[in-house]
Amino acid sequence: MVLRINTNISSMRSARNLGNTDHKLAESLQRLSTGFKINRASDDPSGLVFSEQMRGQIVSVNQAIANSELAASMVQTSEAALTEVNNILIHMRQMALQARNQHVNSPGELASLQAELRDALDAMGLISRNTRFGGQSLLDGSGGVTGEAVGDGLYFVGASTKTRTSPAKGYVVDIEQVPTRSFMQGETEIDEDSLPGLEIVLMEGGRTAKVTALPGDSPRSFYGKLVDEVDRVGLALDLSIDSDNVLRITHQEYGSGRTFMGSSTVDGVLTDRTTGEQILGFFAPELYPSEAARMLPAEPGADIVGTINGERAVGRGQLLTGVVGNPNTEGLVLRYAGPKEEVDEDSVGRPIFRRMPREGEAGVVNVLNQALGFQVGAVPEDQVRVSLPRTAPQHLGRSVHTESDYRSLAEIKINSPARARDALRVIDASLDELTLMRGTLGSVVRNSLNSNIANLRVTAENLMAAESTVRDADLAEELAKVTRDRIVLDTATAAMAHANQIPHSVIRLLR
């Protein structure tokens, strides 16, 4: 046995083990008190890096969820306002139909309907100006893609979120082919000789109008009956008869996709039933009391052809739309009707004007893209862009051509049956635009925002589970360690006390 008084190795070893045990016990107690396995970088350097990355992602995903929920609330507020605008348009359509009841309404009733219509238009403008979300105007165009066209007969209809803001000079619109309407032109006048047995049948949009001359009819009375029948059935056709009683029928809409068919039992009044070709085997003996006549197609119309800013555009009727993939004008929609020209005089010598489109430069359009961008993901690229519409009457109904030359919903009048008929077309076009807007916003909420929120919540859950695995302490394991370390600490303390008593044995040797 070696006894030393200068160096107590046993005590030193006991002190070292006691210190280690005390350090482990302190670490376990810290983990129990914080709930974290990693409290400082030295605990697990690589685990700390991974954990902090996960924490950053979790915070970002949770904020993206909050952003998406706020965006959904904003879009749904806009859609709710559009619902009320839709209700106003439906009521306006009802008023226009009432104004079309020409044999019942008095001038005073028509004036009253017109006044009510103006009130409805004012209400639409009020909704457009006052719909807000947290101070942000929603339906005045400040959160969408807006534009104005400069050119006689050139109108801005709409644009997509991918349409880029135009430079100061705007986008130049060049027309290569003007739009036309399908038509049928009679070659023979309607006179007393052709009236007996004359029967005209017109088919458009799945509807049929048929008029037969009766004894006592004159050319003008027969024409009037034909106009009334076309109007009653609802064919989208415009009829006219010149001073020689030659009939002309024109489709109301422009383009190759809008056509109709017709037939007359007297050759040359509208069609030639003896030499015309049979179309698609269509033969209608049940429409005629005597010899069957063939239904012949009208001369086809043509779609507009042109470019916007030198980029390709597809034409449909009078509408010119920038194609997908255009760097600047994708989704930009314009309507070209052409400048007004005097084409005739009415019965009292007043000039009659009609818009006559021309080839060449039609004007310029200026576009401002202020579409809203919502951050719906954890990285900057995760954005959803939404273009909120302008619902003021002067920005709706621009896509349709009317004989009354209404440039927008704001200009419609229903104080006469003819004007009410054109007003119906503008109102219907506005309803189509509005329902498309509502459908687009609903699609954004359902497919882009709500689906994104559900996905982000699952992502956040998985990220939190991964971060918890690395950073959170296992309390059961730590409690077991604390119990063990406290026992070891007590044992080490007792051992150190015994080790410190060993040098006292030397005194016994000196006695």
C-alpha positions as CSV (number, residue, x, y, z in Angstrom):
1,M,0.0,0.0,0.0
2,V,1.4,3.4,-1.0
3,L,0.4,6.4,1.1
4,R,0.9,9.9,-0.2
5,I,0.0,13.2,1.4
6,N,1.0,15.5,-1.4
7,T,-1.0,13.9,-4.1
8,N,-4.3,12.1,-3.4
9,I,-4.9,10.3,-6.6
10,S,-8.1,8.6,-5.4
11,S,-9.5,11.9,-4.4
12,M,-8.6,13.4,-7.7
13,R,-10.3,10.6,-9.6
14,S,-13.3,10.9,-7.4
15,A,-13.5,14.6,-8.0
16,R,-13.2,14.2,-11.8
17,N,-16.0,11.6,-11.9
18,L,-18.1,13.8,-9.6
19,G,-17.6,16.7,-11.9
20,N,-18.6,14.7,-14.9
21,T,-21.6,13.4,-13.2
22,D,-22.6,16.9,-12.1
23,H,-22.2,18.2,-15.6
24,K,-24.4,15.4,-17.0
25,L,-27.0,16.0,-14.3
26,A,-27.0,19.7,-15.1
27,E,-27.5,19.0,-18.8
28,S,-30.4,16.6,-18.1
29,L,-32.0,19.1,-15.8
30,Q,-31.7,21.8,-18.4
31,R,-33.3,19.6,-21.0
32,L,-36.1,18.8,-18.6
33,S,-36.6,22.5,-17.8
34,T,-36.6,23.6,-21.5
35,G,-38.0,20.6,-23.3
36,F,-35.2,20.8,-25.9
37,K,-32.5,18.4,-26.6
38,I,-30.4,21.1,-28.2
39,N,-30.0,24.2,-26.2
40,R,-26.7,25.4,-27.5
41,A,-24.6,24.8,-30.6
42,S,-22.2,22.6,-28.7
43,D,-24.9,20.1,-27.8
44,D,-25.3,19.0,-31.5
45,P,-23.7,21.3,-34.2
46,S,-25.2,19.5,-37.2
47,G,-28.5,19.0,-35.5
48,L,-28.6,22.7,-34.6
49,V,-28.1,23.6,-38.3
50,F,-30.9,21.3,-39.4
51,S,-33.2,22.4,-36.6
52,E,-32.8,26.1,-37.4
53,Q,-33.4,25.5,-41.1
54,M,-36.6,23.6,-40.2
55,R,-37.6,26.4,-37.8
56,G,-37.2,29.0,-40.6
57,Q,-39.3,26.8,-43.0
58,I,-42.1,26.3,-40.4
59,V,-42.4,30.0,-39.7
60,S,-42.5,30.7,-43.4
61,V,-45.1,28.1,-44.1
62,N,-47.3,29.3,-41.2
63,Q,-47.0,32.9,-42.6
64,A,-47.9,31.6,-46.1
65,I,-51.0,30.0,-44.6
66,A,-52.0,33.3,-43.0
67,N,-51.3,35.1,-46.3
68,S,-53.4,32.6,-48.3
69,E,-56.3,32.9,-45.8
70,L,-56.2,36.7,-46.1
71,A,-56.0,36.5,-49.9
72,A,-59.0,34.2,-50.0
73,S,-61.0,36.6,-47.8
74,M,-60.2,39.5,-50.1
75,V,-61.1,37.6,-53.3
76,Q,-64.4,36.3,-51.7
77,T,-65.2,39.9,-50.7
78,S,-64.8,40.9,-54.3
79,E,-66.9,38.0,-55.5
80,A,-69.7,38.9,-53.1
81,A,-69.8,42.4,-54.5
82,L,-69.9,40.9,-58.0
83,T,-72.9,38.8,-57.0
84,E,-74.9,42.0,-56.2
85,V,-73.8,43.6,-59.6
86,N,-75.0,40.4,-61.2
87,N,-78.4,40.8,-59.6
88,I,-78.6,44.4,-60.8
89,L,-77.8,43.3,-64.4
90,I,-80.6,40.7,-64.2
91,H,-83.0,43.3,-63.1
92,M,-81.8,45.6,-65.9
93,R,-82.5,42.8,-68.4
94,Q,-86.0,42.4,-67.0
95,M,-86.6,46.2,-67.6
96,A,-85.2,46.0,-71.1
97,L,-87.6,43.1,-71.9
98,Q,-90.5,45.1,-70.5
99,A,-89.5,48.0,-72.7
100,R,-89.6,45.7,-75.7
101,N,-93.3,45.1,-75.2
102,Q,-93.9,47.9,-77.7
103,H,-97.7,47.6,-78.2
104,V,-98.4,48.0,-74.4
105,N,-95.9,50.6,-73.1
106,S,-96.8,54.2,-73.3
107,P,-94.1,56.9,-73.7
108,G,-94.5,57.7,-70.1
109,E,-93.9,54.1,-69.1
110,L,-90.8,54.0,-71.3
111,A,-89.4,57.2,-69.7
112,S,-90.0,55.7,-66.3
113,L,-88.2,52.5,-67.2
114,Q,-85.3,54.6,-68.6
115,A,-85.1,56.5,-65.3
116,E,-85.0,53.3,-63.3
117,L,-82.3,51.9,-65.6
118,R,-80.2,55.0,-64.9
119,D,-80.6,54.4,-61.2
120,A,-79.5,50.8,-61.6
121,L,-76.4,52.0,-63.5
122,D,-75.6,54.5,-60.8
123,A,-75.9,51.7,-58.2
124,M,-73.4,49.6,-60.2
125,G,-71.0,52.5,-60.2
126,L,-71.4,53.0,-56.5
127,I,-70.5,49.3,-55.8
128,S,-67.5,49.7,-58.1
129,R,-66.2,52.7,-56.2
130,N,-67.0,51.7,-52.6
131,T,-66.1,48.0,-52.4
132,R,-63.1,47.8,-50.2
133,F,-61.0,45.4,-48.1
134,G,-58.9,46.9,-45.4
135,G,-58.7,50.2,-47.2
136,Q,-57.9,48.5,-50.6
137,S,-60.4,49.3,-53.4
138,L,-61.4,46.1,-55.1
139,L,-63.5,46.8,-58.1
140,D,-62.3,50.2,-59.4
141,G,-59.5,48.7,-61.5
142,S,-56.7,49.6,-59.0
143,G,-56.1,45.9,-58.4
144,G,-56.4,44.6,-61.9
145,V,-55.2,45.0,-65.5
146,T,-56.7,48.1,-67.0
147,G,-56.4,49.8,-70.4
148,E,-57.7,52.4,-72.8
149,A,-57.7,52.4,-76.5
150,V,-57.0,55.5,-78.7
151,G,-58.5,55.1,-82.1
152,D,-61.8,55.6,-83.8
153,G,-63.8,52.5,-83.2
154,L,-61.1,50.7,-81.2
155,Y,-62.0,49.5,-77.7
156,F,-60.2,47.9,-74.9
157,V,-62.1,44.9,-73.7
158,G,-59.9,43.1,-71.2
159,A,-56.5,41.6,-70.4
160,S,-55.0,38.8,-68.3
161,T,-52.4,38.9,-65.5
162,K,-49.8,38.0,-68.1
163,T,-50.4,41.1,-70.2
164,R,-47.5,43.5,-69.6
165,T,-47.7,47.2,-68.9
166,S,-47.3,49.1,-72.2
167,P,-44.6,51.7,-72.8
168,A,-45.6,55.4,-73.0
169,K,-46.3,55.1,-76.7
170,G,-48.7,52.2,-76.1
171,Y,-49.2,49.1,-78.3
172,V,-49.9,49.8,-81.9
173,V,-52.8,47.8,-83.4
174,D,-52.6,46.9,-87.1
175,I,-55.6,45.4,-89.0
176,E,-54.8,43.1,-91.9
177,Q,-58.4,41.9,-92.5
178,V,-61.6,43.6,-91.4
179,P,-64.4,41.7,-89.8
180,T,-67.6,41.1,-91.7
181,R,-71.0,39.6,-91.0
182,S,-72.8,36.8,-92.9
183,F,-75.6,37.9,-95.0
184,M,-78.2,37.0,-97.7
185,Q,-79.0,39.5,-100.4
186,G,-82.1,39.3,-102.6
187,E,-81.8,39.7,-106.3
188,T,-85.5,40.2,-107.1
189,E,-87.8,42.8,-105.6
190,I,-90.8,41.8,-103.6
191,D,-93.8,43.0,-105.7
192,E,-97.4,42.2,-106.3
193,D,-96.5,39.4,-108.7
194,S,-94.1,37.6,-106.3
195,L,-96.2,38.0,-103.2
196,P,-98.8,35.2,-104.0
197,G,-97.3,32.0,-102.6
198,L,-94.2,33.7,-101.2
199,E,-92.9,32.1,-98.1
200,I,-89.6,32.8,-96.4
201,V,-87.9,30.6,-93.8
202,L,-84.9,31.7,-91.7
203,M,-82.9,29.5,-89.3
204,E,-80.4,30.8,-86.8
205,G,-79.1,29.5,-83.5
206,G,-81.4,26.5,-83.6
207,R,-84.5,28.6,-84.0
208,T,-86.8,29.0,-87.0
209,A,-88.9,31.8,-88.3
210,K,-91.4,31.3,-91.1
211,V,-93.7,33.9,-92.7
212,T,-96.2,33.3,-95.5
213,A,-97.7,36.0,-97.6
214,L,-101.5,36.3,-97.3
215,P,-104.1,37.8,-99.6
216,G,-104.0,41.5,-99.2
217,D,-100.4,41.7,-98.1
218,S,-98.2,44.4,-99.6
219,P,-94.4,44.2,-100.0
220,R,-94.0,46.4,-96.9
221,S,-96.6,44.6,-94.8
222,F,-95.0,41.3,-95.6
223,Y,-91.6,42.7,-94.7
224,G,-93.1,44.0,-91.4
225,K,-94.5,40.6,-90.6
226,L,-91.1,39.0,-91.3
227,V,-89.4,41.5,-89.0
228,D,-91.9,40.9,-86.2
229,E,-91.5,37.1,-86.5
230,V,-87.7,37.2,-86.5
231,D,-88.0,39.4,-83.4
232,R,-90.5,37.2,-81.7
233,V,-88.6,34.0,-82.3
234,G,-85.3,35.7,-81.2
235,L,-83.2,35.3,-84.3
236,A,-80.0,37.3,-84.1
237,L,-80.6,38.8,-87.5
238,D,-81.0,42.4,-88.9
239,L,-83.4,42.8,-91.8
240,S,-83.6,45.7,-94.2
241,I,-85.5,46.5,-97.4
242,D,-84.4,49.2,-99.9
243,S,-86.6,51.6,-101.9
244,D,-87.0,48.9,-104.6
245,N,-88.3,46.4,-102.1
246,V,-85.2,44.2,-102.3
247,L,-84.6,42.2,-99.1
248,R,-81.3,42.0,-97.3
249,I,-80.7,39.9,-94.1
250,T,-77.5,40.3,-92.0
251,H,-76.4,38.5,-88.9
252,Q,-76.1,40.7,-85.9
253,E,-72.7,39.3,-84.9
254,Y,-69.4,39.5,-86.8
255,G,-67.2,36.6,-87.8
256,S,-67.1,33.2,-89.5
257,G,-68.6,31.4,-86.5
258,R,-71.9,33.4,-86.8
259,T,-74.1,32.3,-89.7
260,F,-77.7,31.4,-90.6
261,M,-79.7,29.7,-93.3
262,G,-82.7,30.8,-95.3
263,S,-85.0,30.0,-98.2
264,S,-87.7,31.6,-100.2
265,T,-90.3,29.9,-102.4
266,V,-90.0,32.6,-105.0
267,D,-86.7,32.5,-106.8
268,G,-84.4,35.5,-106.3
269,V,-86.4,37.1,-103.4
270,L,-83.9,35.5,-101.0
271,T,-82.5,32.2,-102.5
272,D,-82.8,30.2,-105.7
273,R,-84.5,27.0,-104.7
274,T,-84.0,25.4,-108.1
275,T,-80.2,25.9,-108.6
276,G,-78.8,26.2,-105.1
277,E,-76.8,23.4,-103.5
278,Q,-78.3,21.3,-100.8
279,I,-76.4,21.8,-97.5
280,L,-75.5,18.8,-95.4
281,G,-78.5,17.0,-96.8
282,F,-80.8,19.4,-95.1
283,F,-84.2,19.2,-96.7
284,A,-87.3,20.7,-95.0
285,P,-90.5,19.5,-96.8
286,E,-92.5,19.8,-93.5
287,L,-91.9,23.6,-93.4
288,Y,-93.7,24.2,-96.7
289,P,-97.3,23.6,-97.7
290,S,-96.4,22.7,-101.2
291,E,-93.2,22.1,-103.1
292,A,-90.2,21.7,-100.8
293,A,-87.4,24.3,-100.9
294,R,-83.8,23.9,-100.0
295,M,-82.3,25.8,-97.0
296,L,-79.2,27.5,-98.2
297,P,-76.4,29.0,-96.1
298,A,-75.8,32.8,-96.0
299,E,-72.6,34.2,-97.4
300,P,-70.1,33.6,-94.6
301,G,-68.7,36.4,-92.5
302,A,-65.0,36.9,-91.7
303,D,-63.0,37.2,-88.5
304,I,-60.7,40.1,-87.9
305,V,-57.0,39.5,-88.6
306,G,-54.3,41.7,-87.2
307,T,-51.4,42.2,-84.8
308,I,-51.0,44.0,-81.5
309,N,-47.6,45.5,-80.9
310,G,-46.3,43.4,-83.8
311,E,-47.2,40.2,-81.9
312,R,-49.7,37.6,-83.2
313,A,-53.3,37.8,-82.3
314,V,-56.3,35.6,-82.9
315,G,-59.5,37.0,-84.3
316,R,-63.1,36.1,-83.5
317,G,-65.6,38.5,-85.0
318,Q,-64.5,42.0,-84.1
319,L,-62.4,40.8,-81.1
320,L,-58.6,40.6,-81.4
321,T,-56.8,38.6,-78.7
322,G,-53.1,38.3,-78.0
323,V,-52.1,34.6,-78.2
324,V,-50.6,32.6,-75.4
325,G,-46.8,33.0,-75.4
326,N,-46.7,36.6,-76.6
327,P,-44.0,38.4,-74.5
328,N,-46.2,41.6,-74.0
329,T,-49.7,41.1,-75.2
330,E,-50.8,37.7,-74.1
331,G,-54.4,37.8,-73.1
332,L,-55.0,41.3,-74.3
333,V,-58.5,41.6,-75.9
334,L,-59.5,44.5,-78.1
335,R,-62.6,45.2,-80.3
336,Y,-62.3,47.0,-83.6
337,A,-65.5,48.4,-85.1
338,G,-64.0,51.0,-87.4
339,P,-64.7,54.8,-87.8
340,K,-68.2,56.2,-88.5
341,E,-69.0,57.0,-92.1
342,E,-72.2,58.4,-93.7
343,V,-73.8,55.5,-95.6
344,D,-77.3,56.8,-96.4
345,E,-80.1,59.2,-95.6
346,D,-83.3,58.5,-93.8
347,S,-86.8,59.4,-95.1
348,V,-86.4,63.0,-94.0
349,G,-82.9,63.5,-95.3
350,R,-81.0,63.1,-92.1
351,P,-77.6,61.3,-92.6
352,I,-77.3,57.7,-91.5
353,F,-73.9,56.8,-90.1
354,R,-72.4,53.3,-89.7
355,R,-69.0,52.1,-88.5
356,M,-66.9,50.9,-91.4
357,P,-63.7,49.1,-90.3
358,R,-60.6,49.6,-92.4
359,E,-57.3,47.8,-92.9
360,G,-54.1,49.4,-91.6
361,E,-53.2,51.0,-88.3
362,A,-56.3,51.3,-86.2
363,G,-54.8,53.1,-83.2
364,V,-52.9,52.3,-80.0
365,V,-53.9,50.8,-76.7
366,N,-52.3,51.7,-73.3
367,V,-52.2,48.9,-70.7
368,L,-51.4,49.2,-67.0
369,N,-50.9,45.9,-65.1
370,Q,-51.6,46.3,-61.4
371,A,-52.8,42.8,-60.7
372,L,-52.6,41.8,-57.1
373,G,-49.8,39.4,-56.1
374,F,-50.3,37.1,-53.1
375,Q,-47.3,35.4,-51.4
376,V,-48.7,31.9,-50.8
377,G,-45.5,29.9,-50.3
378,A,-42.2,29.9,-48.4
379,V,-40.1,31.0,-51.4
380,P,-40.4,34.3,-53.3
381,E,-41.5,32.5,-56.5
382,D,-44.6,31.1,-54.8
383,Q,-47.0,33.8,-55.8
384,V,-50.6,33.8,-57.1
385,R,-51.6,36.8,-59.2
386,V,-55.2,37.9,-59.4
387,S,-56.7,40.6,-61.6
388,L,-59.8,42.1,-59.9
389,P,-62.2,43.5,-62.5
390,R,-63.6,46.9,-63.1
391,T,-67.4,46.8,-62.7
392,A,-68.3,50.4,-63.5
393,P,-70.8,50.4,-66.3
394,Q,-68.5,52.2,-68.7
395,H,-66.1,49.2,-68.6
396,L,-68.7,46.5,-69.2
397,G,-70.4,45.4,-72.4
398,R,-67.6,46.6,-74.7
399,S,-67.3,43.4,-76.6
400,V,-70.6,43.5,-78.6
401,H,-71.6,45.3,-81.7
402,T,-75.0,47.0,-81.8
403,E,-76.9,49.0,-84.4
404,S,-77.3,51.7,-81.8
405,D,-73.5,51.9,-81.5
406,Y,-73.5,51.4,-77.7
407,R,-69.8,51.5,-76.7
408,S,-70.4,50.2,-73.2
409,L,-73.2,49.3,-70.7
410,A,-73.2,53.0,-69.5
411,E,-74.6,54.2,-72.8
412,I,-77.6,51.8,-73.2
413,K,-81.1,53.2,-73.4
414,I,-84.5,51.5,-73.3
415,N,-86.8,54.3,-74.1
416,S,-87.7,52.7,-77.4
417,P,-88.2,49.1,-78.5
418,A,-85.3,49.2,-81.0
419,R,-82.9,50.7,-78.4
420,A,-84.1,48.2,-75.8
421,R,-83.3,45.3,-78.2
422,D,-79.7,46.5,-78.5
423,A,-79.6,47.2,-74.8
424,L,-80.5,43.5,-74.2
425,R,-77.4,42.4,-76.3
426,V,-75.1,44.7,-74.3
427,I,-76.6,43.5,-71.0
428,D,-76.2,39.9,-72.0
429,A,-72.6,40.5,-73.0
430,S,-72.0,42.2,-69.6
431,L,-73.6,39.3,-67.8
432,D,-71.3,36.9,-69.7
433,E,-68.3,39.0,-68.7
434,L,-69.4,39.2,-65.1
435,T,-70.0,35.5,-64.7
436,L,-66.6,34.8,-66.3
437,M,-65.0,37.2,-63.8
438,R,-66.9,35.4,-60.9
439,G,-65.8,32.0,-62.2
440,T,-62.2,33.1,-62.5
441,L,-62.2,34.4,-58.9
442,G,-64.0,31.3,-57.6
443,S,-61.4,29.2,-59.4
444,V,-58.6,31.1,-57.8
445,V,-60.1,30.7,-54.3
446,R,-60.8,27.0,-54.7
447,N,-57.9,25.7,-56.7
448,S,-55.1,28.2,-55.9
449,L,-55.8,29.4,-52.4
450,N,-57.9,26.8,-50.5
451,S,-55.9,23.9,-52.0
452,N,-52.7,25.7,-51.2
453,I,-53.8,26.2,-47.6
454,A,-54.6,22.5,-47.1
455,N,-51.3,21.5,-48.6
456,L,-49.3,24.1,-46.5
457,R,-51.0,22.8,-43.3
458,V,-49.8,19.3,-44.0
459,T,-46.4,20.6,-44.9
460,A,-46.2,22.5,-41.7
461,E,-47.2,19.5,-39.7
462,N,-44.5,17.3,-41.3
463,L,-41.8,20.0,-40.9
464,M,-42.7,20.4,-37.2
465,A,-42.5,16.6,-36.8
466,A,-39.0,16.6,-38.4
467,E,-37.8,19.5,-36.3
468,S,-39.2,17.9,-33.1
469,T,-37.3,14.7,-33.8
470,V,-34.0,16.5,-33.9
471,R,-34.5,19.2,-31.3
472,D,-37.1,18.2,-28.7
473,A,-36.0,16.2,-25.6
474,D,-37.3,12.8,-24.8
475,L,-38.5,13.5,-21.2
476,A,-38.8,9.8,-20.2
477,E,-35.2,9.3,-21.3
478,E,-34.0,12.4,-19.5
479,L,-35.8,11.5,-16.3
480,A,-34.1,8.1,-16.3
481,K,-30.7,9.9,-16.8
482,V,-31.4,12.3,-13.9
483,T,-32.3,9.5,-11.6
484,R,-29.2,7.6,-12.5
485,D,-26.9,10.7,-12.3
486,R,-28.3,11.6,-8.9
487,I,-27.5,8.2,-7.6
488,V,-24.0,8.3,-9.2
489,L,-23.6,11.8,-7.8
490,D,-24.4,10.7,-4.2
491,T,-22.1,7.7,-4.6
492,A,-19.3,9.8,-6.0
493,T,-19.7,12.3,-3.1
494,A,-19.4,9.5,-0.6
495,A,-16.4,8.0,-2.4
496,M,-14.7,11.3,-2.5
497,A,-15.2,11.7,1.3
498,H,-13.6,8.3,1.9
499,A,-10.7,9.2,-0.5
500,N,-10.1,12.3,1.5
501,Q,-9.8,10.2,4.7
502,I,-6.9,8.0,3.3
503,P,-4.1,10.6,4.0
504,H,-5.1,10.5,7.7
505,S,-3.8,6.9,7.9
506,V,-0.2,8.3,7.9
507,I,-0.8,9.8,11.3
508,R,-1.4,6.3,12.7
509,L,2.0,5.3,11.4
510,L,3.7,8.2,13.3
511,R,2.2,7.2,16.7
